[in-house]
Amino acid sequence: MPVFANMSVEQQVASLANCLSEILEQYDLGVCETESINHEFNSTFKVTAADGELFALRINVNSNRSIENLKAEVFWVNSINEVLTPKPKANKRGEFATLGWHEATGRKLSAVLYSWLDGEEPGDGPTLEQLGAAGVAMAKLHKSSVDLVLPAGADLPDLSDFLWGERDYLLSEDSKLAEADKKRLSSAKSWIEESLTSLFESSSAPQPIHADLHPWNLMWHEGKIAVFDFDDCGMGLPMQDLAIAIYYLDTDDQTQAFLAGYESVQSLPVYTAKQMQALLLQRRIMLLNYLYETSNPEHSGMIPEYQTETFRRIEAAI
């Protein structure tokens, strides 16, 4: 069998079959039916239990999340009442993080089983109504987490770091970039880090933020928005959450609808245009770093075009 990173997407999904079975056997679901519904950063399966109840199982294929991170994620999601989110289901041992052996990667993969959300993802074509609702949801998430105290044994990554603690594939000895590009990227990094330092010094204490709230991580059903995929959540600033969401929007009208929704709940964080520009560029660079790291062949194939546009944005910003 080829190593996991050299497999096609279809082969990668197929390689998860035994791991998937081992994980589901640890839940009290009876004989299940499964369907692969997403295989990108991680792999998500629709699970139909013996009694017909539906779940979404997220297997952390590319994610470096620790068990402590997953415990914190689950704790926060379970504490959220004012925003519709899927809720995690405990396994037979009463635990929310479940492990299964994956032969193709030679390691145990962690997974979390969430309740199913009906509806459709706004995806690439969100309406202004949906974006306004998303802004409302983000503000409510921020209100819910500002005083959240994580239990012992639960921990979230520190999002004050340039790459959020992920391995550096752009400026380290692992980099495949030309020296001239590394020099330009290093300048951009310094500029972004100055903005991050300023933001963290002038803001209140970091708090849990979603850190990946975009239209593909939202579900719209009967005029209501739900937020899912908390796999990137960490200890950061509301300003960072806003910048990440805005990064995925295409027009000023979309951004204004999102921000107006947020402001209907609470005031926007204080920031300058330059600070927002720095965070938007950071998001772009982090995604480029991910493309060099990922085992997903469709994503790694995006590198040439994505890298060219990234350096165009760096030149425009600094």
DRENVEX-379739 format. One record per residue (C-alpha): residue in one letter; chain; x, y, z. Coordinates in steps of 0.2 Angstrom, whole numbers, plus 5000, padded with zeros to 4 digits. Example, Ala and Ser with C-alpha at 12.3 -4.5 7.8 and 13.67 -1.06 7.14 Angstrom:
2
[node 'A'; 'A'; [5062; 4978; 5039]],
[node 'S'; 'A'; [5068; 4995; 5036]],
This chain:
318
[node 'M'; 'A'; [5000; 5000; 5000]],
[node 'P'; 'A'; [5007; 5017; 4996]],
[node 'V'; 'A'; [5010; 5029; 5010]],
[node 'F'; 'A'; [4995; 5039; 5015]],
[node 'A'; 'A'; [5001; 5056; 5007]],
[node 'N'; 'A'; [5003; 5047; 4990]],
[node 'M'; 'A'; [4986; 5040; 4989]],
[node 'S'; 'A'; [4971; 5048; 4980]],
[node 'V'; 'A'; [4957; 5055; 4990]],
[node 'E'; 'A'; [4947; 5040; 4986]],
[node 'Q'; 'A'; [4961; 5028; 4992]],
[node 'Q'; 'A'; [4963; 5039; 5008]],
[node 'V'; 'A'; [4945; 5038; 5013]],
[node 'A'; 'A'; [4945; 5019; 5009]],
[node 'S'; 'A'; [4960; 5017; 5020]],
[node 'L'; 'A'; [4950; 5024; 5035]],
[node 'A'; 'A'; [4938; 5009; 5035]],
[node 'N'; 'A'; [4945; 4999; 5049]],
[node 'C'; 'A'; [4949; 5014; 5059]],
[node 'L'; 'A'; [4931; 5020; 5057]],
[node 'S'; 'A'; [4925; 5003; 5062]],
[node 'E'; 'A'; [4936; 5002; 5078]],
[node 'I'; 'A'; [4930; 5020; 5083]],
[node 'L'; 'A'; [4911; 5016; 5081]],
[node 'E'; 'A'; [4913; 5000; 5090]],
[node 'Q'; 'A'; [4917; 5010; 5105]],
[node 'Y'; 'A'; [4900; 5019; 5105]],
[node 'D'; 'A'; [4883; 5012; 5109]],
[node 'L'; 'A'; [4875; 5014; 5092]],
[node 'G'; 'A'; [4871; 4996; 5086]],
[node 'V'; 'A'; [4875; 4992; 5068]],
[node 'C'; 'A'; [4879; 5008; 5059]],
[node 'E'; 'A'; [4879; 5014; 5041]],
[node 'T'; 'A'; [4892; 5026; 5036]],
[node 'E'; 'A'; [4895; 5038; 5022]],
[node 'S'; 'A'; [4910; 5049; 5018]],
[node 'I'; 'A'; [4904; 5067; 5017]],
[node 'N'; 'A'; [4920; 5077; 5018]],
[node 'H'; 'A'; [4938; 5073; 5016]],
[node 'E'; 'A'; [4949; 5088; 5017]],
[node 'F'; 'A'; [4959; 5094; 5033]],
[node 'N'; 'A'; [4950; 5080; 5042]],
[node 'S'; 'A'; [4938; 5067; 5037]],
[node 'T'; 'A'; [4920; 5067; 5042]],
[node 'F'; 'A'; [4907; 5053; 5040]],
[node 'K'; 'A'; [4888; 5053; 5041]],
[node 'V'; 'A'; [4884; 5039; 5054]],
[node 'T'; 'A'; [4866; 5032; 5054]],
[node 'A'; 'A'; [4864; 5022; 5071]],
[node 'A'; 'A'; [4854; 5006; 5072]],
[node 'D'; 'A'; [4839; 5016; 5078]],
[node 'G'; 'A'; [4840; 5028; 5064]],
[node 'E'; 'A'; [4848; 5043; 5073]],
[node 'L'; 'A'; [4861; 5053; 5063]],
[node 'F'; 'A'; [4878; 5059; 5069]],
[node 'A'; 'A'; [4893; 5067; 5061]],
[node 'L'; 'A'; [4910; 5058; 5065]],
[node 'R'; 'A'; [4925; 5069; 5063]],
[node 'I'; 'A'; [4941; 5059; 5062]],
[node 'N'; 'A'; [4957; 5070; 5064]],
[node 'V'; 'A'; [4967; 5065; 5050]],
[node 'N'; 'A'; [4978; 5080; 5047]],
[node 'S'; 'A'; [4975; 5089; 5063]],
[node 'N'; 'A'; [4988; 5089; 5077]],
[node 'R'; 'A'; [4975; 5091; 5091]],
[node 'S'; 'A'; [4979; 5083; 5107]],
[node 'I'; 'A'; [4967; 5074; 5119]],
[node 'E'; 'A'; [4968; 5089; 5130]],
[node 'N'; 'A'; [4963; 5100; 5115]],
[node 'L'; 'A'; [4948; 5089; 5111]],
[node 'K'; 'A'; [4943; 5089; 5129]],
[node 'A'; 'A'; [4943; 5108; 5129]],
[node 'E'; 'A'; [4934; 5109; 5113]],
[node 'V'; 'A'; [4920; 5097; 5119]],
[node 'F'; 'A'; [4919; 5107; 5136]],
[node 'W'; 'A'; [4916; 5123; 5127]],
[node 'V'; 'A'; [4904; 5117; 5114]],
[node 'N'; 'A'; [4894; 5108; 5128]],
[node 'S'; 'A'; [4893; 5125; 5137]],
[node 'I'; 'A'; [4886; 5135; 5122]],
[node 'N'; 'A'; [4867; 5138; 5124]],
[node 'E'; 'A'; [4863; 5154; 5114]],
[node 'V'; 'A'; [4870; 5147; 5097]],
[node 'L'; 'A'; [4865; 5132; 5089]],
[node 'T'; 'A'; [4879; 5119; 5088]],
[node 'P'; 'A'; [4880; 5100; 5086]],
[node 'K'; 'A'; [4883; 5092; 5103]],
[node 'P'; 'A'; [4896; 5078; 5106]],
[node 'K'; 'A'; [4891; 5061; 5111]],
[node 'A'; 'A'; [4901; 5051; 5124]],
[node 'N'; 'A'; [4907; 5034; 5120]],
[node 'K'; 'A'; [4904; 5018; 5131]],
[node 'R'; 'A'; [4918; 5024; 5143]],
[node 'G'; 'A'; [4910; 5041; 5145]],
[node 'E'; 'A'; [4924; 5049; 5135]],
[node 'F'; 'A'; [4921; 5061; 5120]],
[node 'A'; 'A'; [4938; 5058; 5112]],
[node 'T'; 'A'; [4939; 5041; 5104]],
[node 'L'; 'A'; [4955; 5033; 5096]],
[node 'G'; 'A'; [4956; 5021; 5082]],
[node 'W'; 'A'; [4972; 5013; 5073]],
[node 'H'; 'A'; [4975; 5019; 5056]],
[node 'E'; 'A'; [4987; 5008; 5046]],
[node 'A'; 'A'; [4991; 5020; 5032]],
[node 'T'; 'A'; [4998; 5033; 5043]],
[node 'G'; 'A'; [5005; 5021; 5056]],
[node 'R'; 'A'; [4996; 5030; 5071]],
[node 'K'; 'A'; [4981; 5031; 5081]],
[node 'L'; 'A'; [4969; 5044; 5075]],
[node 'S'; 'A'; [4957; 5054; 5087]],
[node 'A'; 'A'; [4939; 5057; 5083]],
[node 'V'; 'A'; [4924; 5065; 5090]],
[node 'L'; 'A'; [4906; 5060; 5087]],
[node 'Y'; 'A'; [4894; 5075; 5085]],
[node 'S'; 'A'; [4875; 5076; 5083]],
[node 'W'; 'A'; [4868; 5079; 5066]],
[node 'L'; 'A'; [4864; 5096; 5059]],
[node 'D'; 'A'; [4850; 5097; 5046]],
[node 'G'; 'A'; [4851; 5110; 5033]],
[node 'E'; 'A'; [4863; 5116; 5020]],
[node 'E'; 'A'; [4880; 5125; 5021]],
[node 'P'; 'A'; [4880; 5143; 5014]],
[node 'G'; 'A'; [4897; 5138; 5006]],
[node 'D'; 'A'; [4903; 5149; 4992]],
[node 'G'; 'A'; [4886; 5158; 4990]],
[node 'P'; 'A'; [4881; 5165; 5007]],
[node 'T'; 'A'; [4867; 5177; 5007]],
[node 'L'; 'A'; [4868; 5194; 5017]],
[node 'E'; 'A'; [4854; 5187; 5028]],
[node 'Q'; 'A'; [4865; 5171; 5032]],
[node 'L'; 'A'; [4881; 5182; 5035]],
[node 'G'; 'A'; [4871; 5193; 5047]],
[node 'A'; 'A'; [4866; 5178; 5056]],
[node 'A'; 'A'; [4884; 5172; 5057]],
[node 'G'; 'A'; [4889; 5188; 5064]],
[node 'V'; 'A'; [4876; 5187; 5077]],
[node 'A'; 'A'; [4882; 5169; 5081]],
[node 'M'; 'A'; [4900; 5174; 5082]],
[node 'A'; 'A'; [4896; 5188; 5095]],
[node 'K'; 'A'; [4886; 5176; 5105]],
[node 'L'; 'A'; [4900; 5164; 5105]],
[node 'H'; 'A'; [4912; 5177; 5111]],
[node 'K'; 'A'; [4900; 5182; 5125]],
[node 'S'; 'A'; [4899; 5164; 5130]],
[node 'S'; 'A'; [4917; 5161; 5131]],
[node 'V'; 'A'; [4924; 5177; 5139]],
[node 'D'; 'A'; [4924; 5170; 5157]],
[node 'L'; 'A'; [4925; 5152; 5152]],
[node 'V'; 'A'; [4936; 5142; 5164]],
[node 'L'; 'A'; [4942; 5126; 5156]],
[node 'P'; 'A'; [4943; 5110; 5168]],
[node 'A'; 'A'; [4958; 5101; 5173]],
[node 'G'; 'A'; [4965; 5091; 5159]],
[node 'A'; 'A'; [4958; 5102; 5146]],
[node 'D'; 'A'; [4969; 5115; 5136]],
[node 'L'; 'A'; [4968; 5125; 5120]],
[node 'P'; 'A'; [4982; 5131; 5109]],
[node 'D'; 'A'; [4989; 5149; 5111]],
[node 'L'; 'A'; [4984; 5159; 5095]],
[node 'S'; 'A'; [4996; 5173; 5098]],
[node 'D'; 'A'; [5010; 5163; 5089]],
[node 'F'; 'A'; [5012; 5167; 5070]],
[node 'L'; 'A'; [5008; 5149; 5065]],
[node 'W'; 'A'; [4998; 5145; 5080]],
[node 'G'; 'A'; [5011; 5132; 5085]],
[node 'E'; 'A'; [5010; 5123; 5069]],
[node 'R'; 'A'; [5026; 5116; 5061]],
[node 'D'; 'A'; [5034; 5129; 5050]],
[node 'Y'; 'A'; [5036; 5123; 5032]],
[node 'L'; 'A'; [5039; 5140; 5024]],
[node 'L'; 'A'; [5054; 5148; 5034]],
[node 'S'; 'A'; [5062; 5133; 5042]],
[node 'E'; 'A'; [5075; 5120; 5035]],
[node 'D'; 'A'; [5059; 5111; 5028]],
[node 'S'; 'A'; [5055; 5125; 5016]],
[node 'K'; 'A'; [5055; 5123; 4998]],
[node 'L'; 'A'; [5054; 5142; 4994]],
[node 'A'; 'A'; [5067; 5151; 4985]],
[node 'E'; 'A'; [5078; 5162; 4995]],
[node 'A'; 'A'; [5071; 5178; 4988]],
[node 'D'; 'A'; [5053; 5172; 4993]],
[node 'K'; 'A'; [5059; 5167; 5010]],
[node 'K'; 'A'; [5066; 5185; 5013]],
[node 'R'; 'A'; [5050; 5193; 5008]],
[node 'L'; 'A'; [5040; 5181; 5019]],
[node 'S'; 'A'; [5051; 5184; 5033]],
[node 'S'; 'A'; [5048; 5203; 5032]],
[node 'A'; 'A'; [5029; 5199; 5031]],
[node 'K'; 'A'; [5031; 5189; 5047]],
[node 'S'; 'A'; [5040; 5202; 5056]],
[node 'W'; 'A'; [5026; 5215; 5052]],
[node 'I'; 'A'; [5012; 5203; 5057]],
[node 'E'; 'A'; [5020; 5198; 5073]],
[node 'E'; 'A'; [5022; 5217; 5077]],
[node 'S'; 'A'; [5003; 5218; 5075]],
[node 'L'; 'A'; [4999; 5203; 5085]],
[node 'T'; 'A'; [5010; 5209; 5099]],
[node 'S'; 'A'; [5001; 5226; 5099]],
[node 'L'; 'A'; [4984; 5218; 5098]],
[node 'F'; 'A'; [4987; 5206; 5113]],
[node 'E'; 'A'; [4995; 5219; 5123]],
[node 'S'; 'A'; [4980; 5231; 5121]],
[node 'S'; 'A'; [4966; 5218; 5123]],
[node 'S'; 'A'; [4959; 5209; 5137]],
[node 'A'; 'A'; [4964; 5192; 5141]],
[node 'P'; 'A'; [4963; 5179; 5127]],
[node 'Q'; 'A'; [4947; 5168; 5127]],
[node 'P'; 'A'; [4941; 5153; 5117]],
[node 'I'; 'A'; [4937; 5158; 5099]],
[node 'H'; 'A'; [4931; 5147; 5085]],
[node 'A'; 'A'; [4946; 5152; 5074]],
[node 'D'; 'A'; [4938; 5145; 5058]],
[node 'L'; 'A'; [4921; 5152; 5056]],
[node 'H'; 'A'; [4917; 5153; 5037]],
[node 'P'; 'A'; [4902; 5149; 5027]],
[node 'W'; 'A'; [4907; 5131; 5025]],
[node 'N'; 'A'; [4907; 5128; 5044]],
[node 'L'; 'A'; [4889; 5135; 5045]],
[node 'M'; 'A'; [4873; 5126; 5043]],
[node 'W'; 'A'; [4857; 5135; 5037]],
[node 'H'; 'A'; [4840; 5127; 5041]],
[node 'E'; 'A'; [4823; 5135; 5041]],
[node 'G'; 'A'; [4830; 5153; 5043]],
[node 'K'; 'A'; [4842; 5148; 5057]],
[node 'I'; 'A'; [4861; 5147; 5057]],
[node 'A'; 'A'; [4871; 5134; 5066]],
[node 'V'; 'A'; [4890; 5134; 5069]],
[node 'F'; 'A'; [4900; 5118; 5068]],
[node 'D'; 'A'; [4918; 5112; 5066]],
[node 'F'; 'A'; [4927; 5119; 5082]],
[node 'D'; 'A'; [4943; 5109; 5078]],
[node 'D'; 'A'; [4953; 5125; 5076]],
[node 'C'; 'A'; [4947; 5133; 5092]],
[node 'G'; 'A'; [4960; 5141; 5103]],
[node 'M'; 'A'; [4964; 5154; 5115]],
[node 'G'; 'A'; [4964; 5170; 5105]],
[node 'L'; 'A'; [4956; 5187; 5103]],
[node 'P'; 'A'; [4938; 5191; 5096]],
[node 'M'; 'A'; [4948; 5202; 5083]],
[node 'Q'; 'A'; [4956; 5187; 5076]],
[node 'D'; 'A'; [4940; 5178; 5074]],
[node 'L'; 'A'; [4933; 5192; 5065]],
[node 'A'; 'A'; [4948; 5193; 5053]],
[node 'I'; 'A'; [4947; 5175; 5049]],
[node 'A'; 'A'; [4928; 5176; 5045]],
[node 'I'; 'A'; [4931; 5191; 5034]],
[node 'Y'; 'A'; [4945; 5183; 5025]],
[node 'Y'; 'A'; [4933; 5171; 5016]],
[node 'L'; 'A'; [4921; 5185; 5011]],
[node 'D'; 'A'; [4921; 5192; 4993]],
[node 'T'; 'A'; [4913; 5209; 4994]],
[node 'D'; 'A'; [4911; 5224; 5005]],
[node 'D'; 'A'; [4892; 5221; 5006]],
[node 'Q'; 'A'; [4896; 5204; 5013]],
[node 'T'; 'A'; [4908; 5210; 5026]],
[node 'Q'; 'A'; [4896; 5224; 5032]],
[node 'A'; 'A'; [4882; 5212; 5034]],
[node 'F'; 'A'; [4893; 5201; 5045]],
[node 'L'; 'A'; [4899; 5215; 5055]],
[node 'A'; 'A'; [4882; 5222; 5057]],
[node 'G'; 'A'; [4876; 5206; 5064]],
[node 'Y'; 'A'; [4890; 5206; 5076]],
[node 'E'; 'A'; [4887; 5224; 5082]],
[node 'S'; 'A'; [4868; 5220; 5085]],
[node 'V'; 'A'; [4874; 5209; 5100]],
[node 'Q'; 'A'; [4890; 5218; 5106]],
[node 'S'; 'A'; [4902; 5231; 5100]],
[node 'L'; 'A'; [4916; 5227; 5088]],
[node 'P'; 'A'; [4934; 5225; 5095]],
[node 'V'; 'A'; [4944; 5241; 5093]],
[node 'Y'; 'A'; [4957; 5239; 5078]],
[node 'T'; 'A'; [4965; 5248; 5065]],
[node 'A'; 'A'; [4964; 5245; 5046]],
[node 'K'; 'A'; [4983; 5240; 5046]],
[node 'Q'; 'A'; [4980; 5227; 5060]],
[node 'M'; 'A'; [4965; 5220; 5051]],
[node 'Q'; 'A'; [4976; 5219; 5035]],
[node 'A'; 'A'; [4990; 5210; 5045]],
[node 'L'; 'A'; [4978; 5197; 5051]],
[node 'L'; 'A'; [4971; 5194; 5034]],
[node 'L'; 'A'; [4988; 5191; 5027]],
[node 'Q'; 'A'; [4992; 5180; 5042]],
[node 'R'; 'A'; [4978; 5169; 5038]],
[node 'R'; 'A'; [4983; 5168; 5020]],
[node 'I'; 'A'; [5001; 5163; 5025]],
[node 'M'; 'A'; [4995; 5150; 5037]],
[node 'L'; 'A'; [4984; 5142; 5024]],
[node 'L'; 'A'; [5000; 5141; 5012]],
[node 'N'; 'A'; [5009; 5133; 5026]],
[node 'Y'; 'A'; [4995; 5120; 5028]],
[node 'L'; 'A'; [4996; 5116; 5009]],
[node 'Y'; 'A'; [5014; 5111; 5011]],
[node 'E'; 'A'; [5010; 5101; 5026]],
[node 'T'; 'A'; [4994; 5092; 5021]],
[node 'S'; 'A'; [4992; 5074; 5015]],
[node 'N'; 'A'; [4977; 5079; 5005]],
[node 'P'; 'A'; [4982; 5078; 4987]],
[node 'E'; 'A'; [4969; 5090; 4980]],
[node 'H'; 'A'; [4975; 5103; 4992]],
[node 'S'; 'A'; [4993; 5101; 4990]],
[node 'G'; 'A'; [4990; 5103; 4971]],
[node 'M'; 'A'; [4984; 5120; 4974]],
[node 'I'; 'A'; [5001; 5126; 4980]],
[node 'P'; 'A'; [5008; 5134; 4964]],
[node 'E'; 'A'; [4993; 5146; 4960]],
[node 'Y'; 'A'; [4990; 5149; 4979]],
[node 'Q'; 'A'; [5008; 5153; 4982]],
[node 'T'; 'A'; [5009; 5166; 4968]],
[node 'E'; 'A'; [4994; 5175; 4974]],
[node 'T'; 'A'; [5000; 5175; 4992]],
[node 'F'; 'A'; [5016; 5184; 4987]],
[node 'R'; 'A'; [5007; 5196; 4977]],
[node 'R'; 'A'; [4997; 5200; 4993]],
[node 'I'; 'A'; [5013; 5201; 5003]],
[node 'E'; 'A'; [5020; 5214; 4990]],
[node 'A'; 'A'; [5004; 5224; 4991]],
[node 'A'; 'A'; [5003; 5224; 5010]],
[node 'I'; 'A'; [5021; 5228; 5014]],
